[in-house]
Amino acid sequence: MITVSVFYPNDPATKFDEAYYMQKHIPLVKERWSGMGLKDAKVLKGMPGPDGAAPNRIIALLTFDSAEAFQKAAQAHGPELFGDVPNFTDGKPTVQISEVLG
Amino acid sequence: MITVSVFYPNDPATKFDEAYYMQKHIPLVKERWSGMGLKDAKVLKGMPGPDGAAPNRIIALLTFDSAEAFQKAAQAHGPELFGDVPNFTDGKPTVQISEVLG
């Protein structure tokens, strides 16, 4: 099992349309990738903490069967899905692929 | 539901004892916090991607019933658990508290 984490940094100079993200982008991700090994998609929204604003506004956690499954899914639909990002933010997300240790 | 994410940045200048972390630290976290609203603890280990090393070496994702439950858990056992960090890394973790949107 692997998890693809997509971090949207909490930069006040950028906009982020949460309604579009939750109602259009995430459903599109699920639609395209559910048949390609996507097992779970979770969205975390940063809350202010004792040290101020959370470092990330939004973190998406996408769990796939394997790194190979994600590679195939990204090849098939990556351009469309990453191409949708400017529709909800002018910030630049960071992507991390992780092995799930337990 | 909230998630506490603990990020250990992938800084080659710091050490990280993964065996201690998985065999001592995470079991200690579960032992102290399972009775205090901790529902799930997941550990992600960054894999090298097309852009090089993952931004975070390790990400811990701790899911609690509520922010209040986490606050109480942190007050009760935070000093002990954060005090254990130097036993496995000389790096400095970043903590983010997030609402789970779905």
N, CA and C atoms of all chains as a GROMACS GRO file, in nm:
protein
  612
    1MET      N    1   0.085  -0.120   0.000
    1MET     CA    2   0.000   0.000   0.000
    1MET      C    3   0.088   0.124   0.000
    2ILE      N    4   0.051   0.221  -0.080
    2ILE     CA    5   0.123   0.348  -0.080
    2ILE      C    6   0.020   0.461  -0.065
    3THR      N    7   0.069   0.573  -0.019
    3THR     CA    8  -0.016   0.692  -0.008
    3THR      C    9   0.048   0.806  -0.086
    4VAL      N   10  -0.031   0.870  -0.167
    4VAL     CA   11   0.013   0.990  -0.237
    4VAL      C   12  -0.043   1.108  -0.159
    5SER      N   13   0.046   1.189  -0.102
    5SER     CA   14   0.003   1.306  -0.026
    5SER      C   15   0.022   1.429  -0.113
    6VAL      N   16  -0.082   1.510  -0.122
    6VAL     CA   17  -0.073   1.634  -0.198
    6VAL      C   18  -0.090   1.749  -0.099
    7PHE      N   19   0.017   1.828  -0.084
    7PHE     CA   20   0.018   1.937   0.015
    7PHE      C   21  -0.008   2.070  -0.055
    8TYR      N   22  -0.105   2.143  -0.006
    8TYR     CA   23  -0.130   2.281  -0.053
    8TYR      C   24  -0.088   2.374   0.060
    9PRO      N   25   0.030   2.438   0.046
    9PRO     CA   26   0.084   2.518   0.157
    9PRO      C   27  -0.009   2.634   0.194
   10ASN      N   28  -0.005   2.670   0.320
   10ASN     CA   29  -0.092   2.775   0.373
   10ASN      C   30  -0.030   2.911   0.347
   11ASP      N   31  -0.035   2.952   0.221
   11ASP     CA   32   0.025   3.080   0.181
   11ASP      C   33  -0.087   3.181   0.158
   12PRO      N   34  -0.096   3.282   0.247
   12PRO     CA   35  -0.207   3.379   0.236
   12PRO      C   36  -0.205   3.457   0.105
   13ALA      N   37  -0.092   3.453   0.033
   13ALA     CA   38  -0.085   3.526  -0.094
   13ALA      C   39  -0.154   3.448  -0.207
   14THR      N   40  -0.195   3.324  -0.178
   14THR     CA   41  -0.261   3.245  -0.282
   14THR      C   42  -0.408   3.223  -0.246
   15LYS      N   43  -0.487   3.200  -0.349
   15LYS     CA   44  -0.630   3.171  -0.326
   15LYS      C   45  -0.650   3.020  -0.333
   16PHE      N   46  -0.757   2.974  -0.268
   16PHE     CA   47  -0.792   2.832  -0.272
   16PHE      C   48  -0.944   2.823  -0.263
   17ASP      N   49  -1.005   2.771  -0.367
   17ASP     CA   50  -1.151   2.761  -0.374
   17ASP      C   51  -1.192   2.624  -0.320
   18GLU      N   52  -1.224   2.622  -0.190
   18GLU     CA   53  -1.251   2.494  -0.124
   18GLU      C   54  -1.378   2.428  -0.179
   19ALA      N   55  -1.477   2.507  -0.215
   19ALA     CA   56  -1.602   2.451  -0.268
   19ALA      C   57  -1.574   2.377  -0.400
   20TYR      N   58  -1.501   2.441  -0.490
   20TYR     CA   59  -1.466   2.375  -0.617
   20TYR      C   60  -1.386   2.248  -0.589
   21TYR      N   61  -1.289   2.261  -0.499
   21TYR     CA   62  -1.201   2.148  -0.468
   21TYR      C   63  -1.282   2.027  -0.419
   22MET      N   64  -1.373   2.050  -0.324
   22MET     CA   65  -1.447   1.939  -0.265
   22MET      C   66  -1.560   1.888  -0.356
   23GLN      N   67  -1.620   1.980  -0.433
   23GLN     CA   68  -1.738   1.940  -0.512
   23GLN      C   69  -1.704   1.899  -0.654
   24LYS      N   70  -1.589   1.945  -0.704
   24LYS     CA   71  -1.553   1.911  -0.842
   24LYS      C   72  -1.423   1.831  -0.849
   25HIS      N   73  -1.317   1.883  -0.786
   25HIS     CA   74  -1.186   1.821  -0.807
   25HIS      C   75  -1.177   1.681  -0.745
   26ILE      N   76  -1.210   1.671  -0.616
   26ILE     CA   77  -1.197   1.540  -0.548
   26ILE      C   78  -1.291   1.435  -0.611
   27PRO      N   79  -1.415   1.470  -0.641
   27PRO     CA   80  -1.499   1.371  -0.712
   27PRO      C   81  -1.441   1.328  -0.846
   28LEU      N   82  -1.376   1.421  -0.919
   28LEU     CA   83  -1.312   1.387  -1.047
   28LEU      C   84  -1.195   1.290  -1.025
   29VAL      N   85  -1.114   1.318  -0.921
   29VAL     CA   86  -1.003   1.228  -0.887
   29VAL      C   87  -1.056   1.087  -0.860
   30LYS      N   88  -1.163   1.080  -0.780
   30LYS     CA   89  -1.220   0.948  -0.746
   30LYS      C   90  -1.276   0.879  -0.871
   31GLU      N   91  -1.342   0.956  -0.955
   31GLU     CA   92  -1.403   0.898  -1.075
   31GLU      C   93  -1.296   0.839  -1.167
   32ARG      N   94  -1.187   0.912  -1.185
   32ARG     CA   95  -1.083   0.867  -1.278
   32ARG      C   96  -1.000   0.753  -1.223
   33TRP      N   97  -0.975   0.756  -1.091
   33TRP     CA   98  -0.874   0.665  -1.036
   33TRP      C   99  -0.932   0.548  -0.956
   34SER      N  100  -1.063   0.550  -0.927
   34SER     CA  101  -1.118   0.441  -0.844
   34SER      C  102  -1.102   0.306  -0.913
   35GLY      N  103  -1.113   0.302  -1.044
   35GLY     CA  104  -1.096   0.177  -1.116
   35GLY      C  105  -0.950   0.144  -1.144
   36MET      N  106  -0.858   0.229  -1.096
   36MET     CA  107  -0.715   0.208  -1.127
   36MET      C  108  -0.630   0.188  -1.001
   37GLY      N  109  -0.694   0.142  -0.893
   37GLY     CA  110  -0.616   0.109  -0.774
   37GLY      C  111  -0.629   0.209  -0.661
   38LEU      N  112  -0.705   0.317  -0.681
   38LEU     CA  113  -0.728   0.412  -0.570
   38LEU      C  114  -0.824   0.349  -0.470
   39LYS      N  115  -0.777   0.334  -0.346
   39LYS     CA  116  -0.856   0.266  -0.244
   39LYS      C  117  -0.927   0.363  -0.152
   40ASP      N  118  -0.865   0.480  -0.131
   40ASP     CA  119  -0.920   0.574  -0.034
   40ASP      C  120  -0.869   0.714  -0.066
   41ALA      N  121  -0.956   0.812  -0.048
   41ALA     CA  122  -0.916   0.952  -0.066
   41ALA      C  123  -0.966   1.029   0.054
   42LYS      N  124  -0.872   1.091   0.126
   42LYS     CA  125  -0.908   1.166   0.247
   42LYS      C  126  -0.857   1.308   0.231
   43VAL      N  127  -0.936   1.404   0.279
   43VAL     CA  128  -0.894   1.545   0.269
   43VAL      C  129  -0.884   1.603   0.410
   44LEU      N  130  -0.766   1.657   0.441
   44LEU     CA  131  -0.744   1.722   0.570
   44LEU      C  132  -0.738   1.873   0.550
   45LYS      N  133  -0.807   1.945   0.636
   45LYS     CA  134  -0.807   2.092   0.631
   45LYS      C  135  -0.738   2.145   0.756
   46GLY      N  136  -0.628   2.216   0.736
   46GLY     CA  137  -0.550   2.265   0.849
   46GLY      C  138  -0.629   2.357   0.941
   47MET      N  139  -0.613   2.336   1.073
   47MET     CA  140  -0.675   2.422   1.172
   47MET      C  141  -0.565   2.505   1.238
   48PRO      N  142  -0.598   2.627   1.281
   48PRO     CA  143  -0.497   2.705   1.353
   48PRO      C  144  -0.456   2.630   1.480
   49GLY      N  145  -0.329   2.632   1.510
   49GLY     CA  146  -0.279   2.564   1.630
   49GLY      C  147  -0.214   2.664   1.723
   50PRO      N  148  -0.152   2.614   1.831
   50PRO     CA  149  -0.086   2.704   1.926
   50PRO      C  150   0.024   2.787   1.861
   51ASP      N  151   0.084   2.736   1.752
   51ASP     CA  152   0.192   2.810   1.686
   51ASP      C  153   0.141   2.893   1.568
   52GLY      N  154   0.009   2.913   1.560
   52GLY     CA  155  -0.046   2.993   1.450
   52GLY      C  156  -0.108   2.906   1.343
   53ALA      N  157  -0.110   2.956   1.220
   53ALA     CA  158  -0.176   2.884   1.111
   53ALA      C  159  -0.106   2.751   1.084
   54ALA      N  160  -0.183   2.653   1.039
   54ALA     CA  161  -0.125   2.523   1.002
   54ALA      C  162  -0.033   2.543   0.882
   55PRO      N  163   0.075   2.464   0.872
   55PRO     CA  164   0.166   2.480   0.757
   55PRO      C  165   0.098   2.451   0.622
   56ASN      N  166  -0.001   2.362   0.623
   56ASN     CA  167  -0.072   2.331   0.498
   56ASN      C  168  -0.219   2.363   0.512
   57ARG      N  169  -0.272   2.430   0.409
   57ARG     CA  170  -0.414   2.462   0.407
   57ARG      C  171  -0.494   2.334   0.390
   58ILE      N  172  -0.453   2.256   0.293
   58ILE     CA  173  -0.522   2.131   0.260
   58ILE      C  174  -0.415   2.024   0.235
   59ILE      N  175  -0.443   1.903   0.284
   59ILE     CA  176  -0.361   1.786   0.249
   59ILE      C  177  -0.456   1.680   0.197
   60ALA      N  178  -0.432   1.633   0.074
   60ALA     CA  179  -0.508   1.519   0.023
   60ALA      C  180  -0.424   1.394   0.041
   61LEU      N  181  -0.487   1.288   0.090
   61LEU     CA  182  -0.418   1.160   0.111
   61LEU      C  183  -0.486   1.055   0.025
   62LEU      N  184  -0.417   1.014  -0.080
   62LEU     CA  185  -0.475   0.918  -0.174
   62LEU      C  186  -0.402   0.784  -0.157
   63THR      N  187  -0.476   0.681  -0.119
   63THR     CA  188  -0.415   0.550  -0.096
   63THR      C  189  -0.437   0.460  -0.217
   64PHE      N  190  -0.326   0.404  -0.267
   64PHE     CA  191  -0.330   0.314  -0.382
   64PHE      C  192  -0.276   0.177  -0.341
   65ASP      N  193  -0.316   0.076  -0.420
   65ASP     CA  194  -0.265  -0.060  -0.401
   65ASP      C  195  -0.113  -0.065  -0.403
   66SER      N  196  -0.053   0.008  -0.496
   66SER     CA  197   0.092  -0.002  -0.516
   66SER      C  198   0.143   0.121  -0.589
   67ALA      N  199   0.275   0.140  -0.585
   67ALA     CA  200   0.336   0.251  -0.658
   67ALA      C  201   0.314   0.234  -0.809
   68GLU      N  202   0.315   0.109  -0.855
   68GLU     CA  203   0.293   0.082  -0.997
   68GLU      C  204   0.152   0.123  -1.039
   69ALA      N  205   0.055   0.092  -0.953
   69ALA     CA  206  -0.084   0.131  -0.984
   69ALA      C  207  -0.094   0.283  -0.993
   70PHE      N  208  -0.028   0.354  -0.900
   70PHE     CA  209  -0.034   0.501  -0.907
   70PHE      C  210   0.034   0.552  -1.033
   71GLN      N  211   0.148   0.492  -1.069
   71GLN     CA  212   0.217   0.535  -1.192
   71GLN      C  213   0.126   0.523  -1.314
   72LYS      N  214   0.059   0.410  -1.325
   72LYS     CA  215  -0.032   0.389  -1.438
   72LYS      C  216  -0.148   0.489  -1.433
   73ALA      N  217  -0.201   0.510  -1.313
   73ALA     CA  218  -0.313   0.604  -1.298
   73ALA      C  219  -0.269   0.745  -1.334
   74ALA      N  220  -0.146   0.781  -1.293
   74ALA     CA  221  -0.096   0.916  -1.322
   74ALA      C  222  -0.071   0.931  -1.472
   75GLN      N  223  -0.019   0.827  -1.536
   75GLN     CA  224   0.002   0.834  -1.680
   75GLN      C  225  -0.131   0.851  -1.755
   76ALA      N  226  -0.232   0.777  -1.709
   76ALA     CA  227  -0.361   0.779  -1.780
   76ALA      C  228  -0.436   0.912  -1.761
   77HIS      N  229  -0.436   0.964  -1.638
   77HIS     CA  230  -0.523   1.079  -1.609
   77HIS      C  231  -0.454   1.196  -1.542
   78GLY      N  232  -0.320   1.186  -1.521
   78GLY     CA  233  -0.248   1.294  -1.455
   78GLY      C  234  -0.265   1.429  -1.524
   79PRO      N  235  -0.246   1.436  -1.656
   79PRO     CA  236  -0.258   1.567  -1.722
   79PRO      C  237  -0.393   1.633  -1.698
   80GLU      N  238  -0.501   1.553  -1.705
   80GLU     CA  239  -0.634   1.610  -1.680
   80GLU      C  240  -0.649   1.657  -1.535
   81LEU      N  241  -0.604   1.573  -1.440
   81LEU     CA  242  -0.626   1.604  -1.298
   81LEU      C  243  -0.534   1.718  -1.253
   82PHE      N  244  -0.407   1.713  -1.292
   82PHE     CA  245  -0.318   1.824  -1.254
   82PHE      C  246  -0.359   1.951  -1.329
   83GLY      N  247  -0.411   1.932  -1.450
   83GLY     CA  248  -0.459   2.047  -1.528
   83GLY      C  249  -0.578   2.116  -1.464
   84ASP      N  250  -0.646   2.046  -1.373
   84ASP     CA  251  -0.763   2.105  -1.305
   84ASP      C  252  -0.720   2.193  -1.186
   85VAL      N  253  -0.596   2.179  -1.140
   85VAL     CA  254  -0.551   2.252  -1.021
   85VAL      C  255  -0.569   2.404  -1.034
   86PRO      N  256  -0.532   2.465  -1.147
   86PRO     CA  257  -0.549   2.611  -1.157
   86PRO      C  258  -0.695   2.657  -1.147
   87ASN      N  259  -0.790   2.563  -1.158
   87ASN     CA  260  -0.931   2.599  -1.142
   87ASN      C  261  -0.969   2.626  -0.996
   88PHE      N  262  -0.884   2.584  -0.902
   88PHE     CA  263  -0.918   2.612  -0.762
   88PHE      C  264  -0.807   2.679  -0.682
   89THR      N  265  -0.684   2.680  -0.736
   89THR     CA  266  -0.579   2.751  -0.662
   89THR      C  267  -0.472   2.805  -0.756
   90ASP      N  268  -0.411   2.916  -0.717
   90ASP     CA  269  -0.293   2.964  -0.789
   90ASP      C  270  -0.166   2.931  -0.709
   91GLY      N  271  -0.183   2.853  -0.603
   91GLY     CA  272  -0.067   2.802  -0.529
   91GLY      C  273  -0.014   2.676  -0.596
   92LYS      N  274   0.104   2.635  -0.553
   92LYS     CA  275   0.168   2.518  -0.616
   92LYS      C  276   0.173   2.403  -0.516
   93PRO      N  277   0.100   2.294  -0.543
   93PRO     CA  278   0.104   2.182  -0.450
   93PRO      C  279   0.236   2.105  -0.458
   94THR      N  280   0.270   2.040  -0.347
   94THR     CA  281   0.384   1.949  -0.341
   94THR      C  282   0.329   1.808  -0.327
   95VAL      N  283   0.391   1.714  -0.396
   95VAL     CA  284   0.343   1.575  -0.393
   95VAL      C  285   0.448   1.487  -0.328
   96GLN      N  286   0.405   1.399  -0.241
   96GLN     CA  287   0.495   1.301  -0.181
   96GLN      C  288   0.432   1.163  -0.193
   97ILE      N  289   0.511   1.066  -0.235
   97ILE     CA  290   0.466   0.927  -0.239
   97ILE      C  291   0.529   0.855  -0.121
   98SER      N  292   0.447   0.783  -0.046
   98SER     CA  293   0.496   0.718   0.076
   98SER      C  294   0.452   0.573   0.081
   99GLU      N  295   0.538   0.494   0.138
   99GLU     CA  296   0.504   0.358   0.175
   99GLU      C  297   0.427   0.365   0.307
  100VAL      N  298   0.321   0.284   0.323
  100VAL     CA  299   0.247   0.281   0.449
  100VAL      C  300   0.312   0.176   0.538
  101LEU      N  301   0.375   0.222   0.648
  101LEU     CA  302   0.450   0.130   0.735
  101LEU      C  303   0.357   0.059   0.833
  102GLY      N  304   0.249   0.121   0.867
  102GLY     CA  305   0.158   0.056   0.965
  102GLY      C  306   0.072   0.160   1.029
  103MET      N  307  -1.408   1.453   1.369
  103MET     CA  308  -1.280   1.382   1.360
  103MET      C  309  -1.168   1.480   1.320
  104ILE      N  310  -1.057   1.468   1.387
  104ILE     CA  311  -0.941   1.549   1.351
  104ILE      C  312  -0.820   1.456   1.333
  105THR      N  313  -0.724   1.506   1.257
  105THR     CA  314  -0.600   1.432   1.239
  105THR      C  315  -0.483   1.520   1.282
  106VAL      N  316  -0.396   1.463   1.363
  106VAL     CA  317  -0.272   1.529   1.401
  106VAL      C  318  -0.163   1.470   1.311
  107SER      N  319  -0.105   1.555   1.227
  107SER     CA  320   0.002   1.509   1.138
  107SER      C  321   0.134   1.555   1.196
  108VAL      N  322   0.228   1.462   1.207
  108VAL     CA  323   0.362   1.497   1.255
  108VAL      C  324   0.459   1.471   1.140
  109PHE      N  325   0.521   1.580   1.093
  109PHE     CA  326   0.610   1.572   0.978
  109PHE      C  327   0.756   1.572   1.024
  110TYR      N  328   0.830   1.475   0.979
  110TYR     CA  329   0.976   1.471   1.002
  110TYR      C  330   1.042   1.500   0.868
  111PRO      N  331   1.094   1.622   0.850
  111PRO     CA  332   1.146   1.661   0.718
  111PRO      C  333   1.264   1.574   0.677
  112ASN      N  334   1.277   1.558   0.547
  112ASN     CA  335   1.382   1.473   0.491
  112ASN      C  336   1.512   1.552   0.480
  113ASP      N  337   1.575   1.575   0.594
  113ASP     CA  338   1.699   1.652   0.597
  113ASP      C  339   1.815   1.556   0.618
  114PRO      N  340   1.900   1.538   0.516
  114PRO     CA  341   2.009   1.441   0.527
  114PRO      C  342   2.108   1.474   0.639
  115ALA      N  343   2.104   1.598   0.689
  115ALA     CA  344   2.195   1.635   0.799
  115ALA      C  345   2.147   1.582   0.934
  116THR      N  346   2.026   1.526   0.936
  116THR     CA  347   1.974   1.474   1.064
  116THR      C  348   1.965   1.322   1.058
  117LYS      N  349   1.969   1.261   1.174
  117LYS     CA  350   1.954   1.115   1.180
  117LYS      C  351   1.810   1.082   1.220
  118PHE      N  352   1.767   0.961   1.184
  118PHE     CA  353   1.634   0.914   1.222
  118PHE      C  354   1.643   0.763   1.241
  119ASP      N  355   1.617   0.718   1.363
  119ASP     CA  356   1.626   0.576   1.395
  119ASP      C  357   1.487   0.514   1.376
  120GLU      N  358   1.468   0.458   1.256
  120GLU     CA  359   1.336   0.406   1.221
  120GLU      C  360   1.296   0.287   1.307
  121ALA      N  361   1.393   0.205   1.344
  121ALA     CA  362   1.362   0.087   1.427
  121ALA      C  363   1.307   0.132   1.564
  122TYR      N  364   1.376   0.229   1.627
  122TYR     CA  365   1.328   0.280   1.756
  122TYR      C  366   1.190   0.342   1.739
  123TYR      N  367   1.175   0.420   1.634
  123TYR     CA  368   1.048   0.490   1.610
  123TYR      C  369   0.932   0.391   1.600
  124MET      N  370   0.950   0.286   1.519
  124MET     CA  371   0.840   0.191   1.494
  124MET      C  372   0.821   0.094   1.610
  125GLN      N  373   0.929   0.059   1.679
  125GLN     CA  374   0.918  -0.046   1.782
  125GLN      C  375   0.898   0.010   1.922
  126LYS      N  376   0.937   0.137   1.943
  126LYS     CA  377   0.923   0.195   2.078
  126LYS      C  378   0.830   0.317   2.078
  127HIS      N  379   0.857   0.413   1.988
  127HIS     CA  380   0.784   0.540   1.998
  127HIS      C  381   0.636   0.524   1.961
  128ILE      N  382   0.608   0.467   1.845
  128ILE     CA  383   0.468   0.454   1.802
  128ILE      C  384   0.388   0.365   1.898
  129PRO      N  385   0.442   0.251   1.943
  129PRO     CA  386   0.367   0.174   2.044
  129PRO      C  387   0.341   0.253   2.172
  130LEU      N  388   0.437   0.339   2.213
  130LEU     CA  389   0.417   0.422   2.333
  130LEU      C  390   0.304   0.524   2.310
  131VAL      N  391   0.303   0.584   2.191
  131VAL     CA  392   0.196   0.679   2.157
  131VAL      C  393   0.060   0.609   2.166
  132LYS      N  394   0.052   0.490   2.108
  132LYS     CA  395  -0.075   0.416   2.109
  132LYS      C  396  -0.114   0.379   2.252
  133GLU      N  397  -0.018   0.336   2.330
  133GLU     CA  398  -0.046   0.294   2.468
  133GLU      C  399  -0.101   0.411   2.550
  134ARG      N  400  -0.040   0.528   2.535
  134ARG     CA  401  -0.081   0.642   2.617
  134ARG      C  402  -0.213   0.704   2.570
  135TRP      N  403  -0.234   0.704   2.437
  135TRP     CA  404  -0.345   0.783   2.384
  135TRP      C  405  -0.467   0.702   2.338
  136SER      N  406  -0.454   0.567   2.332
  136SER     CA  407  -0.567   0.488   2.283
  136SER      C  408  -0.690   0.504   2.372
  137GLY      N  409  -0.669   0.518   2.501
  137GLY     CA  410  -0.781   0.538   2.591
  137GLY      C  411  -0.827   0.682   2.600
  138MET      N  412  -0.764   0.770   2.520
  138MET     CA  413  -0.795   0.914   2.531
  138MET      C  414  -0.848   0.972   2.399
  139GLY      N  415  -0.902   0.885   2.314
  139GLY     CA  416  -0.964   0.936   2.191
  139GLY      C  417  -0.884   0.911   2.065
  140LEU      N  418  -0.766   0.850   2.078
  140LEU     CA  419  -0.689   0.816   1.957
  140LEU      C  420  -0.757   0.698   1.888
  141LYS      N  421  -0.798   0.719   1.763
  141LYS     CA  422  -0.871   0.616   1.691
  141LYS      C  423  -0.784   0.538   1.595
  142ASP      N  424  -0.681   0.605   1.543
  142ASP     CA  425  -0.599   0.541   1.440
  142ASP      C  426  -0.463   0.610   1.436
  143ALA      N  427  -0.359   0.530   1.415
  143ALA     CA  428  -0.224   0.585   1.399
  143ALA      C  429  -0.163   0.521   1.276
  144LYS      N  430  -0.126   0.604   1.180
  144LYS     CA  431  -0.070   0.553   1.055
  144LYS      C  432   0.066   0.619   1.035
  145VAL      N  433   0.161   0.542   0.984
  145VAL     CA  434   0.295   0.596   0.959
  145VAL      C  435   0.326   0.586   0.810
  146LEU      N  436   0.361   0.699   0.750
  146LEU     CA  437   0.399   0.702   0.609
  146LEU      C  438   0.548   0.726   0.599
  147LYS      N  439   0.613   0.648   0.514
  147LYS     CA  440   0.757   0.663   0.492
  147LYS      C  441   0.780   0.711   0.349
  148GLY      N  442   0.840   0.828   0.335
  148GLY     CA  443   0.858   0.889   0.204
  148GLY      C  444   0.942   0.803   0.111
  149MET      N  445   0.898   0.791  -0.014
  149MET     CA  446   0.973   0.719  -0.118
  149MET      C  447   1.030   0.822  -0.215
  150PRO      N  448   1.146   0.792  -0.274
  150PRO     CA  449   1.199   0.884  -0.376
  150PRO      C  450   1.100   0.894  -0.492
  151GLY      N  451   1.079   1.013  -0.542
  151GLY     CA  452   0.987   1.032  -0.654
  151GLY      C  453   1.061   1.088  -0.774
  152PRO      N  454   0.987   1.122  -0.880
  152PRO     CA  455   1.052   1.176  -1.000
  152PRO      C  456   1.130   1.305  -0.972
  153ASP      N  457   1.091   1.379  -0.868
  153ASP     CA  458   1.161   1.504  -0.836
  153ASP      C  459   1.268   1.484  -0.729
  154GLY      N  460   1.306   1.360  -0.702
  154GLY     CA  461   1.409   1.334  -0.601
  154GLY      C  462   1.348   1.286  -0.471
  155ALA      N  463   1.419   1.310  -0.361
  155ALA     CA  464   1.375   1.261  -0.230
  155ALA      C  465   1.241   1.323  -0.192
  156ALA      N  466   1.163   1.248  -0.116
  156ALA     CA  467   1.035   1.299  -0.064
  156ALA      C  468   1.063   1.414   0.032
  157PRO      N  469   0.974   1.514   0.040
  157PRO     CA  470   0.997   1.625   0.132
  157PRO      C  471   1.001   1.582   0.279
  158ASN      N  472   0.926   1.477   0.312
  158ASN     CA  473   0.925   1.429   0.451
  158ASN      C  474   0.973   1.284   0.457
  159ARG      N  475   1.062   1.259   0.552
  159ARG     CA  476   1.112   1.124   0.570
  159ARG      C  477   0.999   1.036   0.625
  160ILE      N  478   0.934   1.087   0.727
  160ILE     CA  479   0.825   1.016   0.794
  160ILE      C  480   0.712   1.115   0.819
  161ILE      N  481   0.588   1.067   0.800
  161ILE     CA  482   0.471   1.143   0.842
  161ILE      C  483   0.386   1.050   0.930
  162ALA      N  484   0.358   1.093   1.052
  162ALA     CA  485   0.265   1.018   1.136
  162ALA      C  486   0.129   1.085   1.128
  163LEU      N  487   0.025   1.006   1.112
  163LEU     CA  488  -0.112   1.057   1.103
  163LEU      C  489  -0.192   0.997   1.218
  164LEU      N  490  -0.223   1.081   1.316
  164LEU     CA  491  -0.295   1.035   1.435
  164LEU      C  492  -0.436   1.090   1.432
  165THR      N  493  -0.535   1.001   1.427
  165THR     CA  494  -0.674   1.044   1.418
  165THR      C  495  -0.739   1.037   1.556
  166PHE      N  496  -0.797   1.150   1.597
  166PHE     CA  497  -0.866   1.161   1.727
  166PHE      C  498  -1.014   1.194   1.703
  167ASP      N  499  -1.094   1.160   1.804
  167ASP     CA  500  -1.236   1.194   1.801
  167ASP      C  501  -1.260   1.342   1.779
  168SER      N  502  -1.180   1.426   1.845
  168SER     CA  503  -1.205   1.571   1.842
  168SER      C  504  -1.078   1.645   1.881
  169ALA      N  505  -1.076   1.775   1.852
  169ALA     CA  506  -0.962   1.858   1.891
  169ALA      C  507  -0.951   1.863   2.044
  170GLU      N  508  -1.066   1.860   2.112
  170GLU     CA  509  -1.067   1.864   2.259
  170GLU      C  510  -1.001   1.738   2.315
  171ALA      N  511  -1.034   1.624   2.255
  171ALA     CA  512  -0.974   1.498   2.300
  171ALA      C  513  -0.823   1.504   2.283
  172PHE      N  514  -0.777   1.557   2.168
  172PHE     CA  515  -0.632   1.565   2.148
  172PHE      C  516  -0.568   1.660   2.249
  173GLN      N  517  -0.635   1.773   2.276
  173GLN     CA  518  -0.580   1.868   2.374
  173GLN      C  519  -0.560   1.801   2.510
  174LYS      N  520  -0.661   1.727   2.554
  174LYS     CA  521  -0.650   1.658   2.682
  174LYS      C  522  -0.539   1.554   2.678
  175ALA      N  523  -0.532   1.480   2.567
  175ALA     CA  524  -0.429   1.376   2.553
  175ALA      C  525  -0.290   1.437   2.556
  176ALA      N  526  -0.278   1.554   2.488
  176ALA     CA  527  -0.147   1.620   2.482
  176ALA      C  528  -0.109   1.674   2.620
  177GLN      N  529  -0.207   1.727   2.692
  177GLN     CA  530  -0.178   1.777   2.827
  177GLN      C  531  -0.133   1.663   2.918
  178ALA      N  532  -0.200   1.548   2.905
  178ALA     CA  533  -0.170   1.436   2.995
  178ALA      C  534  -0.035   1.372   2.964
  179HIS      N  535  -0.004   1.353   2.836
  179HIS     CA  536   0.114   1.272   2.801
  179HIS      C  537   0.208   1.339   2.701
  180GLY      N  538   0.178   1.464   2.661
  180GLY     CA  539   0.264   1.532   2.564
  180GLY      C  540   0.409   1.541   2.608
  181PRO      N  541   0.436   1.584   2.733
  181PRO     CA  542   0.577   1.596   2.774
  181PRO      C  543   0.653   1.465   2.760
  182GLU      N  544   0.591   1.354   2.800
  182GLU     CA  545   0.659   1.225   2.788
  182GLU      C  546   0.681   1.188   2.640
  183LEU      N  547   0.576   1.206   2.559
  183LEU     CA  548   0.587   1.160   2.419
  183LEU      C  549   0.679   1.252   2.338
  184PHE      N  550   0.665   1.383   2.354
  184PHE     CA  551   0.757   1.474   2.282
  184PHE      C  552   0.899   1.460   2.338
  185GLY      N  553   0.907   1.428   2.467
  185GLY     CA  554   1.038   1.407   2.529
  185GLY      C  555   1.109   1.284   2.474
  186ASP      N  556   1.034   1.194   2.411
  186ASP     CA  557   1.094   1.073   2.353
  186ASP      C  558   1.156   1.100   2.215
  187VAL      N  559   1.118   1.212   2.153
  187VAL     CA  560   1.164   1.240   2.016
  187VAL      C  561   1.318   1.239   2.002
  188PRO      N  562   1.392   1.301   2.094
  188PRO     CA  563   1.539   1.299   2.079
  188PRO      C  564   1.599   1.159   2.085
  189ASN      N  565   1.521   1.060   2.130
  189ASN     CA  566   1.572   0.922   2.132
  189ASN      C  567   1.578   0.861   1.993
  190PHE      N  568   1.509   0.922   1.893
  190PHE     CA  569   1.517   0.863   1.759
  190PHE      C  570   1.555   0.964   1.650
  191THR      N  571   1.551   1.094   1.680
  191THR     CA  572   1.594   1.190   1.577
  191THR      C  573   1.650   1.316   1.640
  192ASP      N  574   1.744   1.379   1.571
  192ASP     CA  575   1.790   1.512   1.612
  192ASP      C  576   1.728   1.618   1.521
  193GLY      N  577   1.635   1.575   1.435
  193GLY     CA  578   1.560   1.670   1.354
  193GLY      C  579   1.441   1.724   1.432
  194LYS      N  580   1.379   1.827   1.379
  194LYS     CA  581   1.268   1.890   1.450
  194LYS      C  582   1.137   1.865   1.375
  195PRO      N  583   1.044   1.791   1.435
  195PRO     CA  584   0.918   1.766   1.366
  195PRO      C  585   0.828   1.890   1.364
  196THR      N  586   0.743   1.896   1.264
  196THR     CA  587   0.638   1.998   1.255
  196THR      C  588   0.504   1.929   1.278
  197VAL      N  589   0.416   1.995   1.352
  197VAL     CA  590   0.286   1.934   1.384
  197VAL      C  591   0.175   2.017   1.319
  198GLN      N  592   0.080   1.950   1.259
  198GLN     CA  593  -0.038   2.018   1.204
  198GLN      C  594  -0.162   1.946   1.253
  199ILE      N  595  -0.260   2.024   1.298
  199ILE     CA  596  -0.389   1.967   1.336
  199ILE      C  597  -0.488   2.000   1.225
  200SER      N  598  -0.561   1.898   1.180
  200SER     CA  599  -0.650   1.918   1.066
  200SER      C  600  -0.788   1.860   1.096
  201GLU      N  601  -0.886   1.927   1.041
  201GLU     CA  602  -1.020   1.874   1.035
  201GLU      C  603  -1.026   1.775   0.919
  202VAL      N  604  -1.094   1.662   0.938
  202VAL     CA  605  -1.110   1.565   0.829
  202VAL      C  606  -1.235   1.602   0.752
  203LEU      N  607  -1.216   1.648   0.626
  203LEU     CA  608  -1.332   1.695   0.547
  203LEU      C  609  -1.406   1.580   0.483
  204GLY      N  610  -1.338   1.473   0.456
  204GLY     CA  611  -1.406   1.359   0.393
  204GLY      C  612  -1.305   1.271   0.326
   0.00000   0.00000   0.00000
